[in-house]
Amino acid sequence: MNRRVVASLLAVLSVMAIIPFNTMIVHSQGISLISYEWKSSSGESTIYPGSQRVSLIVELQNNEIDNITHVQGCFIFPSGISPFPGLGTCRDATTLNGTVKPMYQKGEIFRIDTLINIDKDLSPGTYEIGLNITYTLSASPERESSLINFTLIVSDYPIVNIRVSDAWWDSDKVFPGTSGAVLYVRIENFGESNVESGEATLTLNPLRPQKIKSPIPSIGSEESVVLQLTGIDIPANVNPGSYRIYMDFKVTASTSDGVTYSFSGRTFFYVGVSQPQAPDLVVVDSGWIGGVGYNESKGLTLYVTMRNLDHSRINSIVAILELPEGVTTRDGKNYIVATYTTPVLFGDVFTLRFPSINTSLINEGELKFELKLSIVASYNNAEYYVNSTYLIRANTSSEKLLHLTDTRWVYGGTTARALPTSKGIILELRFVNTGPDTVTSITPSITLPSGFRLDSYGGSCLSGVAGASACTLQVQLDIDGSVEPGNYESILHLYYIVRSDNSLLFGEDTFTVSLNIDNPAQYYPDIQLSNVRWGTATPQTAYPGGRQIPAHIEIVNLGRYTARNIYVSAFPINSSVRIESNENLCAATLPSGGSCTFTPYLDLGDATQGKVILSVNVEYAVTEYGSFILQNQTFLVSLPIEKYAAQYLGDIVLTGASWASNYPVYPETENATVLIT
């Protein structure tokens, strides 16, 4: 290099030391700077730390007094900027269209270009680049040089502008109590750089979890992607409303020329928690399982049939039935809890059952229950929790299940009539159970009028009666002798238990039962004296002065009914006649048409010829249908007293004697009969 060139370079360096940064320096009047530009590998005018293959083009003008040849420019780069590998720092000049020429005319514009790399570690800023142009004037063999300075701007990485353009729940809505919700978040890159990858951290408080992370996929500039966030729970104590969600993101971005860099930022958006509405559940029917509940019942089961007219899916129900006054559970509580865990879809019908209900009510009628439902439902897969209250009605009844169809008196297993003094006579009542359920037991209680006494209860009714079946109740009574014939009223209470499914219903029915007492005279036997004479088995004649003369008195029953315990006594009216053994049992039983004999003995020692007048008293008992009625009948009879034969001697004449039949009699004849007239 000749001295002229060295001097020029020293002058340029001394000037650079005092010229401010960013100032374009023209060191020589021989070559002037027309313009310069740089472009990234993508053709953009912005370059960044790490940009590669940056195209640097410098346009220059030949201001020498002559043409120049062998033109070459050598770039002077600061640290962090270097030529693209394989190119070096010095480049030959070309025409504006890139053609290499050996000579450039005076005033002609040419250019020097190269490719450079920007180090990744280079800080953004403005950097000065020197370009030393060497050439040869046509009229001189000496090389000339001219130093030109210009600035290169290395820009900071573009801001990654990520925003949330939309956010929605996969279920459209979420509610307090929703679990496992899925949130979709559409993020949009409206910056210059492309997002290669990254991670977003979303702060969901008061939702759960409080923080959730999601990978960020590649997003081109002016493009968007949707993040899917799963497993989000909305606590039941979260109030409905709008909540701000913060999203912190860390991404790896790339510029248009492929430079990658890291960027962090924050944005926010809002999500809504909706107010849950109670599903449209309607009560289809309610009542007692088995169809009926009584004022006094145990183990009733109340059913409530409902239908879902809502598009929400009912996942589970906890039902609390508040019981009214007079209604409790078997363990004394005033409420019952039931659960239902079978999913209920739109239009489905389901039934809640509340067992073990006991009732103890004074009056029958409508009962009102408050039904509280705690419902876990879901709408488009969003679960929510809601409470709902319903008024449930059910009736209690004291309907008359048992109907009295027949009444009769029974004695000895056959139909009878009740009489005064009847003992052990049975009042048999026939009842029909007109209900469908079995009456498992019946307890009777009868209120009787004066003169009637209860002995016992019996019959099939005591063991119950099936639905639509009949049974008999037997009330065994004793009737006092003071009871007059006629109709009497008694009050019969029946306390019974009805088994309906697993329920026990306690019922009470009251009946007025007529007690008819017949006139016992209709059942008296007809006792008469059939034969009265002297003697025992054979008749005999009674004479004055006779001792121990038997009298044959025969009693006959000419009536329909039997007489029992027939006692006969006889008393002479004549004062001259005495009687011994004047009374005795004639017969224990005297049926219809039967007879008995009583034989008293009379002393006729003081009697004279004539008649003995006897008063015959017959006492007997009427025992029809368990009765014992004593009757007494008196008869007057006369018995003749004859004279002895001797008393008739003055009047008797022997008229003749002969053998019987006039048969001859011979010596040694035996058993001959003589007739005396």
WOURVEN-V358598 format. One record per residue. RES is the residue in three letters. BURIAL is I if it has 16 or more other ideal C-beta (glycine too) atoms within 10 Angstrom, else O. Layout:
RES | BURIAL
RES | BURIAL
//
This chain:
MET | O
ASN | O
ARG | O
ARG | O
VAL | O
VAL | O
ALA | O
SER | I
LEU | O
LEU | O
ALA | O
VAL | I
LEU | O
SER | O
VAL | O
MET | I
ALA | O
ILE | O
ILE | O
PRO | O
PHE | O
ASN | O
THR | O
MET | O
ILE | O
VAL | I
HIS | I
SER | I
GLN | O
GLY | I
ILE | I
SER | O
LEU | I
ILE | O
SER | O
TYR | I
GLU | O
TRP | I
LYS | I
SER | I
SER | I
SER | O
GLY | O
GLU | I
SER | O
THR | I
ILE | I
TYR | I
PRO | I
GLY | I
SER | I
GLN | I
ARG | O
VAL | I
SER | I
LEU | I
ILE | I
VAL | I
GLU | O
LEU | I
GLN | I
ASN | I
ASN | O
GLU | I
ILE | O
ASP | O
ASN | I
ILE | I
THR | O
HIS | O
VAL | I
GLN | O
GLY | I
CYS | I
PHE | I
ILE | O
PHE | I
PRO | O
SER | O
GLY | I
ILE | I
SER | O
PRO | I
PHE | O
PRO | O
GLY | O
LEU | O
GLY | O
THR | O
CYS | O
ARG | I
ASP | O
ALA | I
THR | I
THR | O
LEU | O
ASN | O
GLY | O
THR | O
VAL | O
LYS | O
PRO | O
MET | O
TYR | I
GLN | O
LYS | O
GLY | O
GLU | O
ILE | O
PHE | I
ARG | I
ILE | I
ASP | I
THR | I
LEU | I
ILE | I
ASN | I
ILE | I
ASP | O
LYS | O
ASP | O
LEU | I
SER | O
PRO | O
GLY | O
THR | O
TYR | I
GLU | I
ILE | I
GLY | I
LEU | I
ASN | I
ILE | I
THR | I
TYR | I
THR | I
LEU | I
SER | O
ALA | O
SER | O
PRO | O
GLU | O
ARG | O
GLU | I
SER | I
SER | I
LEU | I
ILE | I
ASN | I
PHE | I
THR | O
LEU | I
ILE | O
VAL | I
SER | I
ASP | O
TYR | I
PRO | I
ILE | O
VAL | I
ASN | O
ILE | I
ARG | I
VAL | I
SER | O
ASP | O
ALA | I
TRP | O
TRP | I
ASP | O
SER | I
ASP | O
LYS | I
VAL | I
PHE | I
PRO | I
GLY | I
THR | I
SER | I
GLY | O
ALA | I
VAL | I
LEU | I
TYR | O
VAL | I
ARG | O
ILE | I
GLU | I
ASN | I
PHE | O
GLY | I
GLU | I
SER | I
ASN | I
VAL | I
GLU | I
SER | O
GLY | I
GLU | O
ALA | I
THR | O
LEU | I
THR | I
LEU | I
ASN | O
PRO | O
LEU | I
ARG | O
PRO | O
GLN | O
LYS | O
ILE | I
LYS | O
SER | I
PRO | O
ILE | I
PRO | O
SER | O
ILE | I
GLY | O
SER | I
GLU | O
GLU | O
SER | I
VAL | O
VAL | O
LEU | I
GLN | O
LEU | I
THR | O
GLY | O
ILE | I
ASP | I
ILE | I
PRO | O
ALA | O
ASN | O
VAL | I
ASN | O
PRO | O
GLY | O
SER | O
TYR | I
ARG | O
ILE | I
TYR | O
MET | I
ASP | I
PHE | I
LYS | O
VAL | I
THR | I
ALA | I
SER | I
THR | I
SER | I
ASP | I
GLY | O
VAL | I
THR | O
TYR | I
SER | O
PHE | I
SER | O
GLY | I
ARG | O
THR | O
PHE | O
PHE | I
TYR | O
VAL | I
GLY | O
VAL | I
SER | I
GLN | O
PRO | I
GLN | O
ALA | O
PRO | I
ASP | O
LEU | I
VAL | O
VAL | O
VAL | O
ASP | O
SER | I
GLY | I
TRP | I
ILE | I
GLY | I
GLY | O
VAL | I
GLY | I
TYR | I
ASN | I
GLU | I
SER | I
LYS | I
GLY | I
LEU | I
THR | I
LEU | I
TYR | I
VAL | I
THR | O
MET | I
ARG | I
ASN | I
LEU | O
ASP | I
HIS | O
SER | I
ARG | I
ILE | I
ASN | I
SER | I
ILE | I
VAL | O
ALA | I
ILE | O
LEU | I
GLU | O
LEU | I
PRO | O
GLU | O
GLY | O
VAL | I
THR | I
THR | I
ARG | O
ASP | O
GLY | O
LYS | O
ASN | O
TYR | O
ILE | I
VAL | O
ALA | I
THR | O
TYR | I
THR | O
THR | O
PRO | O
VAL | I
LEU | O
PHE | O
GLY | O
ASP | O
VAL | O
PHE | I
THR | O
LEU | I
ARG | O
PHE | I
PRO | I
SER | I
ILE | I
ASN | I
THR | I
SER | O
LEU | I
ILE | O
ASN | O
GLU | O
GLY | O
GLU | O
LEU | I
LYS | O
PHE | I
GLU | O
LEU | I
LYS | O
LEU | I
SER | O
ILE | I
VAL | I
ALA | I
SER | I
TYR | I
ASN | O
ASN | O
ALA | I
GLU | I
TYR | I
TYR | I
VAL | I
ASN | O
SER | I
THR | O
TYR | I
LEU | O
ILE | I
ARG | O
ALA | I
ASN | O
THR | I
SER | I
SER | O
GLU | O
LYS | O
LEU | I
LEU | I
HIS | O
LEU | I
THR | O
ASP | O
THR | O
ARG | O
TRP | I
VAL | I
TYR | I
GLY | O
GLY | O
THR | O
THR | O
ALA | I
ARG | I
ALA | I
LEU | I
PRO | I
THR | I
SER | I
LYS | I
GLY | O
ILE | I
ILE | I
LEU | I
GLU | I
LEU | I
ARG | I
PHE | I
VAL | I
ASN | I
THR | O
GLY | I
PRO | O
ASP | I
THR | I
VAL | I
THR | O
SER | I
ILE | I
THR | O
PRO | I
SER | O
ILE | I
THR | O
LEU | I
PRO | O
SER | O
GLY | I
PHE | I
ARG | O
LEU | I
ASP | O
SER | O
TYR | I
GLY | O
GLY | I
SER | I
CYS | I
LEU | I
SER | O
GLY | I
VAL | I
ALA | O
GLY | O
ALA | O
SER | O
ALA | I
CYS | I
THR | I
LEU | I
GLN | I
VAL | I
GLN | I
LEU | I
ASP | O
ILE | I
ASP | O
GLY | O
SER | O
VAL | I
GLU | O
PRO | O
GLY | O
ASN | O
TYR | I
GLU | O
SER | I
ILE | O
LEU | I
HIS | O
LEU | I
TYR | O
TYR | I
ILE | I
VAL | I
ARG | I
SER | I
ASP | O
ASN | O
SER | I
LEU | I
LEU | I
PHE | I
GLY | I
GLU | O
ASP | I
THR | O
PHE | I
THR | O
VAL | I
SER | O
LEU | I
ASN | O
ILE | I
ASP | I
ASN | O
PRO | I
ALA | O
GLN | O
TYR | I
TYR | I
PRO | I
ASP | O
ILE | I
GLN | O
LEU | I
SER | O
ASN | O
VAL | I
ARG | I
TRP | I
GLY | O
THR | O
ALA | O
THR | O
PRO | O
GLN | O
THR | O
ALA | I
TYR | I
PRO | I
GLY | O
GLY | I
ARG | O
GLN | O
ILE | I
PRO | I
ALA | I
HIS | I
ILE | I
GLU | I
ILE | I
VAL | I
ASN | I
LEU | O
GLY | I
ARG | O
TYR | I
THR | I
ALA | I
ARG | I
ASN | I
ILE | I
TYR | I
VAL | I
SER | I
ALA | I
PHE | O
PRO | I
ILE | O
ASN | I
SER | O
SER | O
VAL | I
ARG | I
ILE | I
GLU | O
SER | O
ASN | I
GLU | O
ASN | O
LEU | O
CYS | I
ALA | I
ALA | O
THR | O
LEU | I
PRO | O
SER | O
GLY | O
GLY | I
SER | O
CYS | I
THR | I
PHE | I
THR | I
PRO | I
TYR | O
LEU | I
ASP | I
LEU | I
GLY | O
ASP | O
ALA | I
THR | O
GLN | O
GLY | O
LYS | O
VAL | I
ILE | O
LEU | I
SER | O
VAL | I
ASN | I
VAL | I
GLU | I
TYR | I
ALA | I
VAL | I
THR | I
GLU | I
TYR | I
GLY | I
SER | I
PHE | I
ILE | I
LEU | O
GLN | I
ASN | O
GLN | I
THR | O
PHE | I
LEU | O
VAL | I
SER | O
LEU | I
PRO | O
ILE | I
GLU | O
LYS | O
TYR | O
ALA | O
ALA | O
GLN | O
TYR | O
LEU | O
GLY | O
ASP | O
ILE | O
VAL | O
LEU | O
THR | O
GLY | O
ALA | O
SER | O
TRP | O
ALA | O
SER | O
ASN | O
TYR | O
PRO | O
VAL | O
TYR | O
PRO | O
GLU | O
THR | O
GLU | O
ASN | O
ALA | O
THR | O
VAL | O
LEU | O
ILE | O
THR | O
//
